[in-house]
């Protein structure tokens, strides 16, 4: 067993024969495509930091399956300390990449599937947990990146999976064989799918008996026969295709990506199946995964927020406004909001508890509180960053204009901030703020904060379910002297 480094991870992707479509064409070399490579670089950072001595405690863990050191992204949490380190690791990576680093969904899926399969086997005498434990050995031994895939296209939201006019709008089993199953459908908004070695599929909602064919969980290589991916557009994404556009990118090295993953009658062998028709456990799997992933946002979004707060502070300095009291107050508010998200991530981790399978689950109520805050606070942090940066963030000329022999000197002259800072540096920090609030990174920092791991109403439903309102009423009645 050996931990891959960043370059080894990148080379491992070259061995995959995945089908990726972008702009209506099959991408011949996804690894080196200028729009895809920044997202690969972000994932590579999760491998690279595992070899840095100063980050070893956060980036690696000891596997309870093998006793070997593994990348924490392949680890099954064994304590509340593991849960806290997960959040701290995610904040660190957000700080290093200022983008989505794409391995969180797989890690959260591992822990949800591990505990749920144990309970399915306990009730039904199946072998899903044995299958999944063997799969986790494989993932850890090979240090793989896994796309945790839950979200279906869903079609008409008022109808259950089995009621949809088109049955493929939720991924489902179309054939049961002695040696496995055949599935058809798709998973949408799949973060890091193109950069993953495998897909770990889960149902997207709680299921009824009529939805039995849709209650399915399994793992499959990304380049398995019948799988193709359609790369998603992002704001300002084609800037990466422009020549000499370095100044316009904001974050040249790192980025995120999402894709639609289509399954055209894909065969899944029996030893890769972790749920197959046990509808009563679909909701449990969804709830546990959502809890872990809502915890994750108390780390990754905070790390990116650190970068955005820093960028806003630098912009204020370059604008000559850093001493203004209202700017200082806005930076304080941004920090307050960002650290509140981190507090929620640490809190739900610290209140974690062991599942029947032995791995640790976060406190679900606090994890949902964490994500509910994430649907709001990054938007306010971004608004304040835009306020501090000023309008030039979205009206400055292109990199080519700055390099033009005639108008370049004019750009240098009229977009100068404080005298001691070169105009180019001012432009670069403004482009970074643009990237995080409006550009490609806004996918991960803003819209994903709203809809990733469930939209706001999903958390509010869970908060209502877990708030134990009757207990609070009883406390109030007792203090008020009201007999039951």
N, C-alpha and C positions, 0 to 999 in steps of 0.2 A: 504494500500500500504506500502511495506517495502523493503528497499534495501537489497539484499542478501549480505552476506559476502562470503569470498572465500570458506570456508568449506561447506556452504549451497549450493553454486553453484555446487561443486563437488558431493554432495549428490543428487542434482537434476538430474544430469546425470545418476545416478544409476537407476532412475525411468524410463528411456527411454529403449525401446527394439529395439535398432538399430542393423542393420546388417552390420558388418564391416569385410572385408576379408583382410588378410595380409599373405604373403608368401604362398598363395594358400589354406589357412585355415580360417574358420570362427572364429573370436576372441570371446571367451566366455565372457570375462570381460574387455572391452576396458578401463574402468576407471583406473584400476590398472595395465594395461599392461606396462612393463618398457619402451617400445618405445613410447607409447602414453602419459603416465602420465606427462612427462615434458611439453608437449604442453598444457595440461589441467592446470598445475600449472601457466603457463603464463596467461591464461585467468582468472584464479582465482585471479591473482594480480589486474586485472581491477575491481574486486569486493572488494577486501580487501582494496585498497587505497581509495575507496569511503567512508570508515569509519574512515580514518585518518584525524584528525582535520586540520592538516597543509596542506592537499591536497584537502579539501572539495570544495574549490572554483573552482578548475580545474576539479575534478572528478565528480561533481554533477551539476545539473542545475534545474531550476524550469520549469516544463512542462507547456506550454501554453494551453495544452488540459485539464489538470486536476487541475493545480495550485499546484501540489504536487512536492516534491523533487524527482528527478529521477537520475539514473546513466547517465552521459553525453553520454555514448555510445547508449542510447535509445532516445536521445534528438533531436528535430527538431530545427535547428539553427534559432534564432530570432533576431540576430544582428551581426554586424562585430565583436563585442566583443566575442560572442559565437564561431565564426569561429577562432579567434585567440586562444581562450582557448582550442579549440579542438587540435590545433597544439602543444600547450604547454603541454597538457595532453599526447599526443602521444610521445613527447620527453621524458617526465618523465617516462613513462612506458618502453620505449626503454632502458633508463638508469637502470631501476630496474630489467629488465629481460634479456637484451642483446640478445633478440630474437623477433620473431613475436608474438604479443599477440592477434591477430586473430579477434578482434571485429570491426576493422575499416571498413571492407567491408560491414558489415551489417548496420553500422551507415551511411555510404555514400549512400547505397542503399535506406535507409529510406527517406533521404532528396531528392534524385532524383525522387523517385516514388511519394512522396507527391506532389511535384510541378507539375509533368507531368500529374498525374491523374486529377488534378484540370483543366488543359487545355484541356484534352480529354473530360471531362464532359461538359465543356463550349461549345465545338464544336458539340458533338454528343448526348448530353443529357443522357449520361450513368451515372452509380452510382459508378464508380470506386473510386472516391475520398472519398465518404461516406464509402465504404468498407475499404479503406486503413486507414482512420481516426479511425474507430472502431478497426482495427487491431493494430494500434499504441497504443491505450488505453490498449489493451490486453498485448502488449509487455512491456509497461512501468509499468503496474500494477504488472506484474510477473517478472520484471527485467530479461528479457530473452537475451540470446546470439543468434544472428541470422546470418546464413551464407548467405551473399549477393552473389548470384550465377549468373554470367553473361557469362562466357567463355564456348562456345560449343567446341566439338572436331574439327569441321569445315571440316574435310575431305579434298577434293580438293579445295584449296583456290581460284582457278580461276573460280569456279562455285558458283552461289548463293545457298541458302538453298534449294529451290525447284528444283534445277537442279542436286543435288547430286545423284549419283547412289543408295546410301543407304540413304533414307530420315531421318533416325534416327541420322545422324551425326550432325544435329541441333535439339534441343528439339522442339517438335511441338505438336499441338492438333490433336488427331486421331479420336476423337468423340465429338460431341456437344450434350449435353443432356439438358433437361428442368431444371434440378437441378444443372448443372455444366458441366465440361469438363473432358475428359480423355487425358492425355499427355504421350508421349513416347520420349525417348532420353537420353541425359546425359549432365552433366556439369563437365568440366575438371579443374584440378589445383585448386580445391576448398579449400582455406585456412581456416582451423579451422572447416571444415564440420563435422568431427567426434565429435567435442567438442560443437556443436551447438544444441540448442533446436528445431530450425526450419530452413527452407531454404526459402529465398525470391528470386524468380526466375525473371530474366530479359532477354530480347533478347540481343544478342551479337553484332549485326551490324544493320545498317539501312536496312529497308526492302522495297521491291517493292510489287505491288499488287499480283504478283504470289506467294509471300512468306507469304501470309496472315495467314496460319496455324502456322507459326513460330513467328509471332508477338504476344507473350504471356507473361504475367507477373502474378505471383500468389505467395501465401505463403502456406507452407505445413509443418506439423511436421516432424522431422527427422526420426521418426520411423513409418511413415505412410506405409500402405500396398503397396508393389511394389517398395519400395526404398531400394537400397543397396549401400554400399560404398566400394571402393577398395583403400586401404591405399597406398600412394606413397612412394617409396624408397628415401632415402637421403644419401649423402656421409657420411660414417663412422657410419651409424645408428645402426648397430648391435653391436657396442661397448657397448651399453646400456644393451645388453643381456648377456654380459660377467660377470663372477663372479669377485668381488673385482676390478672392472675397474675404480674406482673413479678417480684416477690420470689421466686416459686416456681420460676422457670425456670433459674436458675444461669447460663445463657448465653443471653440474650434475642436477641442479634443474629445469631449464627452457629450452624450445625449441619451435619449430613450427611444423606444419604438413599440408599436402595437400592430397586431395583424389579425385578420380573420383566418382561422384555421379550419379548412374544409375536410371532412372525412367522407370519401366516396367508397362505401362498402369496404371498410377496413377490417381485416381479420385480427382478432385479439385472442391469443392462446390462453388456455385455462389458468396457467400459472401467473398471468399478468392481470387477472380479474380480481377486484376487491369489493365489488358490490354488483349484484345481478338480479334485480327484481325484488329485493327486500325493501319495499317502499317505506315502511315505518322508520327506517334508519336514514333515509335521504335527508330529512329535516335536521336530524342530529348532526350529520356530516356538514351540512351547510352552515348550521349555527356555530359549530366549533371552528370551522375554517374562517368564517366571518369574524369571530372573536379574535383569533390570532392575527388576522390581517388588519383589523381595526387597531390592535395594539401596535402593529408595525408602523402605522402612520404617526405614532408618537415619537418615532425615531427618525425615519427617513425624511419626512417633511421638515422636521426641526433642523436637521443638518443642512438641507437646502436653504431653509430660512436663515441660518447663520450666515451663509454666503450672501444672501440678498440684503440682510441688515448691514453686513460689511460693505457691500457695494454701494448702498445708499449713503453710508457714512463717508466713503471715499468721494462719491459724487458731490456731496455737500462741501467737502473740503476743496475739491477742484473748482467748484462754482464760487468759492469764497463765502459760503454761507454757513460753515460749520460752527461758528460762534453764536449764531442766532438762537435765542432761547426756544423758539417754537420748533426749530429743527432738532435741537437736543431732546425736547419733549416727545417728538415723534419717534425718535430712535429709542427712547425709553419705552414708549408704548409698544413698538415692534418687538423689543426684547421681552417685555412682559407677556405678550401674547405667545411668542415662540416658546418661552420657558414654561408657560402654562401647559402647552401641548406635551412638552417633555415630562412634566410632572405627572400628567395623566398616563403616559406610557410606562413610567416607572411605577406608578401606583398600582395599575392593574397587573403588573408583573410581580410586584412584592406581595400582593394578595392572592397569588396563584396557589394551586392545589393539585395533588396527584390524581390522575384518572385511574380507572380500574386497570388499564394496560400498564401503568407505571410512569408514563411521561407526564409532564406538568401542563396544566391548562391555566390560562390567565383568568382573572376575575371578569366574568362576562359583562356585568353591569358597568364596571369602570372602563372596560375596553370600549363599550358602546358610547360612554360619555366622552372618551378620548376622541373617537371618530366623529361624534357630533360636533365637537369643538373644531376638528380639522375641516369640517365643511364650511366653517366661517372664518377662522382666524387667518389662514394664509391669504384669503382675499383682502382682508384689512391690512395685513402686512404688505401685500403687493400694492394696494392703493396708496399707502403712506410712502412706499419706495418711489412710486411714480410721482407723487407730490414733491418729494425732495429732489428727484432727478431733474424735473422740468421738462418742458415740451420738446426740447432738442432731442430727447431720447427717441422720438418717433418722426422727426422731420429732418435729421441730418442727411447730407448727401452720402453717396456710396463710396466705397474704397477707391473705385476707379476715378472718381472726381478728385479725391485728395491727391492722386498720383498724376493727374493731368497737368501738362506743362504750363497751360495758361490759367486754368481755374483752380488748380491745386494750391498755389500760394494764396489765393483769395479765401479758400476754405480754411487754410491754416491761420490766416489773419483774423477772420470774422467769427470763428468758432473757438477762439482762445478763451480759456478761463483765467485762473490766477497765473501770473507771469512765470512762476518757477516750474510749472507743470507743462510738458509738451502737449500740444493740441491732440495728438494721436492718443495719448494716454487718457485724456478726458473722453474722447470718443469711445475708446475701448470699454471703459467702465459703464458708460451709458448704454452701449450695445449689450453688455452683460445683463443689465437691469431689464432691457427690452426682451432679451432671450428668456429670462425667468418669468416675466409677467405677461408677455404677449407672444413670444416666439415659440420655438420648438419645446423648450423646457417647461413652458406653461401647461403643456399637456399633463406632465407629472406633478407640477406644483399647484396648479389651480383646478382644472377640470377633474383630474383624478382625485383631488382632495374632496370634491363634491360627490362624485359617483363611484370611485373605486371602493372596493370592500362594501358595497351597498350604498345607495343614495340616502339622503338624510332621513326620510320617513322610515326606512328599514331600521335605523338605530333607535328612532323614537318608539317604534313598536316594541323593540327589545327592552328599552328602558322602562316602558310601562309594564312589561311582563315581569321584570326583575326588581322593580322598585319596592316591593313588599309594602304597599300602601296601607294594608290593613294593620300591620305592625305599627306603623306611624300613627294611625288613628287610635290604636289602643294605648299608645304612650300618652297621647294628648288627653284622652278620656281619663286616664289614671291620674294625671297631674291635675286636671280640672275637677276631680272628685265625682265623675260620672260613672255610675254602676253599669255594668254590661247588661 
